[in-house]
Amino acid sequence: MNTRKIITLVTVFLIIGGTLYFKGLKGTETPAVAEDKASENYPILLDLSAPG
């Protein structure tokens, strides 16, 4: 493999690994807590997605 492919693969793995790592750090909260935080950030979106 040429150098450019190797650098691209390493970068992609770092991005994916970093994303999963930070999601894991935030993933210790319960779904209810996560939902409360989401409703604070996106109340309009949650209202639109509510049934009825």
PDB file as gemmi writes it, atoms N, CA and C in Angstrom:
CRYST1    1.000    1.000    1.000  90.00  90.00  90.00 P 1                      
ATOM      1  N   MET A   1       0.855  -1.198   0.000  1.00  0.00           N  
ATOM      2  CA  MET A   1       0.000   0.000   0.000  1.00  0.00           C  
ATOM      3  C   MET A   1       0.889   1.246   0.000  1.00  0.00           C  
ATOM      4  N   ASN A   2       0.394   2.254  -0.663  1.00  0.00           N  
ATOM      5  CA  ASN A   2       1.175   3.493  -0.664  1.00  0.00           C  
ATOM      6  C   ASN A   2       0.909   4.295   0.609  1.00  0.00           C  
ATOM      7  N   THR A   3       1.743   5.294   0.827  1.00  0.00           N  
ATOM      8  CA  THR A   3       1.704   6.062   2.073  1.00  0.00           C  
ATOM      9  C   THR A   3       0.374   6.776   2.254  1.00  0.00           C  
ATOM     10  N   ARG A   4      -0.176   7.278   1.158  1.00  0.00           N  
ATOM     11  CA  ARG A   4      -1.423   8.047   1.266  1.00  0.00           C  
ATOM     12  C   ARG A   4      -2.566   7.167   1.781  1.00  0.00           C  
ATOM     13  N   LYS A   5      -2.646   5.927   1.297  1.00  0.00           N  
ATOM     14  CA  LYS A   5      -3.695   5.021   1.771  1.00  0.00           C  
ATOM     15  C   LYS A   5      -3.536   4.735   3.257  1.00  0.00           C  
ATOM     16  N   ILE A   6      -2.309   4.523   3.681  1.00  0.00           N  
ATOM     17  CA  ILE A   6      -2.056   4.216   5.091  1.00  0.00           C  
ATOM     18  C   ILE A   6      -2.464   5.393   5.971  1.00  0.00           C  
ATOM     19  N   ILE A   7      -2.091   6.603   5.567  1.00  0.00           N  
ATOM     20  CA  ILE A   7      -2.444   7.797   6.350  1.00  0.00           C  
ATOM     21  C   ILE A   7      -3.962   7.956   6.416  1.00  0.00           C  
ATOM     22  N   THR A   8      -4.640   7.718   5.283  1.00  0.00           N  
ATOM     23  CA  THR A   8      -6.100   7.832   5.260  1.00  0.00           C  
ATOM     24  C   THR A   8      -6.735   6.823   6.212  1.00  0.00           C  
ATOM     25  N   LEU A   9      -6.279   5.575   6.159  1.00  0.00           N  
ATOM     26  CA  LEU A   9      -6.839   4.545   7.038  1.00  0.00           C  
ATOM     27  C   LEU A   9      -6.614   4.881   8.509  1.00  0.00           C  
ATOM     28  N   VAL A  10      -5.412   5.330   8.842  1.00  0.00           N  
ATOM     29  CA  VAL A  10      -5.106   5.683  10.232  1.00  0.00           C  
ATOM     30  C   VAL A  10      -6.007   6.819  10.698  1.00  0.00           C  
ATOM     31  N   THR A  11      -6.189   7.826   9.844  1.00  0.00           N  
ATOM     32  CA  THR A  11      -7.044   8.962  10.196  1.00  0.00           C  
ATOM     33  C   THR A  11      -8.476   8.501  10.440  1.00  0.00           C  
ATOM     34  N   VAL A  12      -8.998   7.658   9.547  1.00  0.00           N  
ATOM     35  CA  VAL A  12     -10.371   7.163   9.694  1.00  0.00           C  
ATOM     36  C   VAL A  12     -10.515   6.381  10.998  1.00  0.00           C  
ATOM     37  N   PHE A  13      -9.539   5.512  11.288  1.00  0.00           N  
ATOM     38  CA  PHE A  13      -9.619   4.735  12.528  1.00  0.00           C  
ATOM     39  C   PHE A  13      -9.552   5.633  13.757  1.00  0.00           C  
ATOM     40  N   LEU A  14      -8.733   6.680  13.698  1.00  0.00           N  
ATOM     41  CA  LEU A  14      -8.643   7.601  14.834  1.00  0.00           C  
ATOM     42  C   LEU A  14      -9.967   8.324  15.049  1.00  0.00           C  
ATOM     43  N   ILE A  15     -10.592   8.759  13.956  1.00  0.00           N  
ATOM     44  CA  ILE A  15     -11.869   9.475  14.073  1.00  0.00           C  
ATOM     45  C   ILE A  15     -12.934   8.543  14.647  1.00  0.00           C  
ATOM     46  N   ILE A  16     -13.031   7.330  14.086  1.00  0.00           N  
ATOM     47  CA  ILE A  16     -14.042   6.377  14.561  1.00  0.00           C  
ATOM     48  C   ILE A  16     -13.766   5.997  16.017  1.00  0.00           C  
ATOM     49  N   GLY A  17     -12.515   5.704  16.325  1.00  0.00           N  
ATOM     50  CA  GLY A  17     -12.159   5.328  17.690  1.00  0.00           C  
ATOM     51  C   GLY A  17     -12.437   6.443  18.681  1.00  0.00           C  
ATOM     52  N   GLY A  18     -12.098   7.675  18.313  1.00  0.00           N  
ATOM     53  CA  GLY A  18     -12.354   8.815  19.185  1.00  0.00           C  
ATOM     54  C   GLY A  18     -13.836   9.023  19.421  1.00  0.00           C  
ATOM     55  N   THR A  19     -14.623   8.871  18.355  1.00  0.00           N  
ATOM     56  CA  THR A  19     -16.073   9.033  18.486  1.00  0.00           C  
ATOM     57  C   THR A  19     -16.646   7.982  19.426  1.00  0.00           C  
ATOM     58  N   LEU A  20     -16.259   6.733  19.224  1.00  0.00           N  
ATOM     59  CA  LEU A  20     -16.764   5.666  20.090  1.00  0.00           C  
ATOM     60  C   LEU A  20     -16.304   5.865  21.528  1.00  0.00           C  
ATOM     61  N   TYR A  21     -15.071   6.332  21.704  1.00  0.00           N  
ATOM     62  CA  TYR A  21     -14.531   6.546  23.048  1.00  0.00           C  
ATOM     63  C   TYR A  21     -15.339   7.606  23.786  1.00  0.00           C  
ATOM     64  N   PHE A  22     -15.619   8.728  23.112  1.00  0.00           N  
ATOM     65  CA  PHE A  22     -16.367   9.797  23.775  1.00  0.00           C  
ATOM     66  C   PHE A  22     -17.821   9.400  23.981  1.00  0.00           C  
ATOM     67  N   LYS A  23     -18.398   8.627  23.058  1.00  0.00           N  
ATOM     68  CA  LYS A  23     -19.756   8.135  23.273  1.00  0.00           C  
ATOM     69  C   LYS A  23     -19.787   7.208  24.477  1.00  0.00           C  
ATOM     70  N   GLY A  24     -18.730   6.427  24.650  1.00  0.00           N  
ATOM     71  CA  GLY A  24     -18.645   5.535  25.804  1.00  0.00           C  
ATOM     72  C   GLY A  24     -18.578   6.312  27.106  1.00  0.00           C  
ATOM     73  N   LEU A  25     -17.862   7.445  27.106  1.00  0.00           N  
ATOM     74  CA  LEU A  25     -17.771   8.263  28.313  1.00  0.00           C  
ATOM     75  C   LEU A  25     -19.128   8.846  28.670  1.00  0.00           C  
ATOM     76  N   LYS A  26     -19.873   9.275  27.661  1.00  0.00           N  
ATOM     77  CA  LYS A  26     -21.181   9.869  27.922  1.00  0.00           C  
ATOM     78  C   LYS A  26     -22.253   8.798  28.088  1.00  0.00           C  
ATOM     79  N   GLY A  27     -21.941   7.559  27.736  1.00  0.00           N  
ATOM     80  CA  GLY A  27     -22.936   6.498  27.731  1.00  0.00           C  
ATOM     81  C   GLY A  27     -23.246   5.931  29.102  1.00  0.00           C  
ATOM     82  N   THR A  28     -22.612   6.476  30.152  1.00  0.00           N  
ATOM     83  CA  THR A  28     -22.856   5.951  31.490  1.00  0.00           C  
ATOM     84  C   THR A  28     -24.182   6.451  32.057  1.00  0.00           C  
ATOM     85  N   GLU A  29     -24.770   7.460  31.432  1.00  0.00           N  
ATOM     86  CA  GLU A  29     -26.038   7.988  31.944  1.00  0.00           C  
ATOM     87  C   GLU A  29     -27.192   7.083  31.515  1.00  0.00           C  
ATOM     88  N   THR A  30     -28.282   7.125  32.271  1.00  0.00           N  
ATOM     89  CA  THR A  30     -29.438   6.298  31.948  1.00  0.00           C  
ATOM     90  C   THR A  30     -30.173   6.891  30.749  1.00  0.00           C  
ATOM     91  N   PRO A  31     -30.952   6.078  30.037  1.00  0.00           N  
ATOM     92  CA  PRO A  31     -31.724   6.608  28.895  1.00  0.00           C  
ATOM     93  C   PRO A  31     -32.632   7.771  29.284  1.00  0.00           C  
ATOM     94  N   ALA A  32     -33.201   7.726  30.496  1.00  0.00           N  
ATOM     95  CA  ALA A  32     -34.086   8.807  30.928  1.00  0.00           C  
ATOM     96  C   ALA A  32     -33.322  10.122  31.036  1.00  0.00           C  
ATOM     97  N   VAL A  33     -32.106  10.064  31.580  1.00  0.00           N  
ATOM     98  CA  VAL A  33     -31.291  11.273  31.707  1.00  0.00           C  
ATOM     99  C   VAL A  33     -30.928  11.792  30.329  1.00  0.00           C  
ATOM    100  N   ALA A  34     -30.565  10.881  29.431  1.00  0.00           N  
ATOM    101  CA  ALA A  34     -30.212  11.283  28.075  1.00  0.00           C  
ATOM    102  C   ALA A  34     -31.410  11.930  27.387  1.00  0.00           C  
ATOM    103  N   GLU A  35     -32.596  11.388  27.629  1.00  0.00           N  
ATOM    104  CA  GLU A  35     -33.800  11.940  27.009  1.00  0.00           C  
ATOM    105  C   GLU A  35     -34.097  13.334  27.562  1.00  0.00           C  
ATOM    106  N   ASP A  36     -33.895  13.519  28.857  1.00  0.00           N  
ATOM    107  CA  ASP A  36     -34.088  14.842  29.454  1.00  0.00           C  
ATOM    108  C   ASP A  36     -33.141  15.860  28.836  1.00  0.00           C  
ATOM    109  N   LYS A  37     -31.874  15.463  28.669  1.00  0.00           N  
ATOM    110  CA  LYS A  37     -30.907  16.376  28.068  1.00  0.00           C  
ATOM    111  C   LYS A  37     -31.302  16.700  26.633  1.00  0.00           C  
ATOM    112  N   ALA A  38     -31.751  15.675  25.892  1.00  0.00           N  
ATOM    113  CA  ALA A  38     -32.130  15.885  24.498  1.00  0.00           C  
ATOM    114  C   ALA A  38     -33.341  16.805  24.413  1.00  0.00           C  
ATOM    115  N   SER A  39     -34.296  16.649  25.332  1.00  0.00           N  
ATOM    116  CA  SER A  39     -35.494  17.481  25.270  1.00  0.00           C  
ATOM    117  C   SER A  39     -35.164  18.933  25.611  1.00  0.00           C  
ATOM    118  N   GLU A  40     -34.114  19.143  26.414  1.00  0.00           N  
ATOM    119  CA  GLU A  40     -33.685  20.519  26.682  1.00  0.00           C  
ATOM    120  C   GLU A  40     -33.069  21.135  25.435  1.00  0.00           C  
ATOM    121  N   ASN A  41     -32.305  20.326  24.699  1.00  0.00           N  
ATOM    122  CA  ASN A  41     -31.604  20.853  23.534  1.00  0.00           C  
ATOM    123  C   ASN A  41     -32.511  20.976  22.317  1.00  0.00           C  
ATOM    124  N   TYR A  42     -33.436  20.029  22.147  1.00  0.00           N  
ATOM    125  CA  TYR A  42     -34.251  19.998  20.933  1.00  0.00           C  
ATOM    126  C   TYR A  42     -35.734  19.851  21.263  1.00  0.00           C  
ATOM    127  N   PRO A  43     -36.326  20.788  21.997  1.00  0.00           N  
ATOM    128  CA  PRO A  43     -37.743  20.619  22.372  1.00  0.00           C  
ATOM    129  C   PRO A  43     -38.671  20.617  21.169  1.00  0.00           C  
ATOM    130  N   ILE A  44     -38.364  21.433  20.150  1.00  0.00           N  
ATOM    131  CA  ILE A  44     -39.248  21.537  18.989  1.00  0.00           C  
ATOM    132  C   ILE A  44     -39.242  20.228  18.211  1.00  0.00           C  
ATOM    133  N   LEU A  45     -38.060  19.647  18.017  1.00  0.00           N  
ATOM    134  CA  LEU A  45     -37.962  18.396  17.271  1.00  0.00           C  
ATOM    135  C   LEU A  45     -38.725  17.286  17.984  1.00  0.00           C  
ATOM    136  N   LEU A  46     -38.621  17.235  19.319  1.00  0.00           N  
ATOM    137  CA  LEU A  46     -39.313  16.183  20.052  1.00  0.00           C  
ATOM    138  C   LEU A  46     -40.822  16.395  19.990  1.00  0.00           C  
ATOM    139  N   ASP A  47     -41.270  17.641  20.007  1.00  0.00           N  
ATOM    140  CA  ASP A  47     -42.702  17.911  19.893  1.00  0.00           C  
ATOM    141  C   ASP A  47     -43.225  17.469  18.538  1.00  0.00           C  
ATOM    142  N   LEU A  48     -42.436  17.714  17.475  1.00  0.00           N  
ATOM    143  CA  LEU A  48     -42.874  17.325  16.140  1.00  0.00           C  
ATOM    144  C   LEU A  48     -42.930  15.806  16.004  1.00  0.00           C  
ATOM    145  N   SER A  49     -42.042  15.098  16.694  1.00  0.00           N  
ATOM    146  CA  SER A  49     -41.991  13.647  16.553  1.00  0.00           C  
ATOM    147  C   SER A  49     -42.989  12.942  17.477  1.00  0.00           C  
ATOM    148  N   ALA A  50     -43.627  13.680  18.373  1.00  0.00           N  
ATOM    149  CA  ALA A  50     -44.563  13.054  19.300  1.00  0.00           C  
ATOM    150  C   ALA A  50     -45.817  12.596  18.557  1.00  0.00           C  
ATOM    151  N   PRO A  51     -46.368  11.441  18.919  1.00  0.00           N  
ATOM    152  CA  PRO A  51     -47.584  10.962  18.237  1.00  0.00           C  
ATOM    153  C   PRO A  51     -48.779  11.865  18.536  1.00  0.00           C  
ATOM    154  N   GLY A  52     -49.670  11.972  17.569  1.00  0.00           N  
ATOM    155  CA  GLY A  52     -50.859  12.787  17.752  1.00  0.00           C  
ATOM    156  C   GLY A  52     -50.630  14.194  17.327  1.00  0.00           C  
TER     157      GLY A  52                                                      
END                                                                             
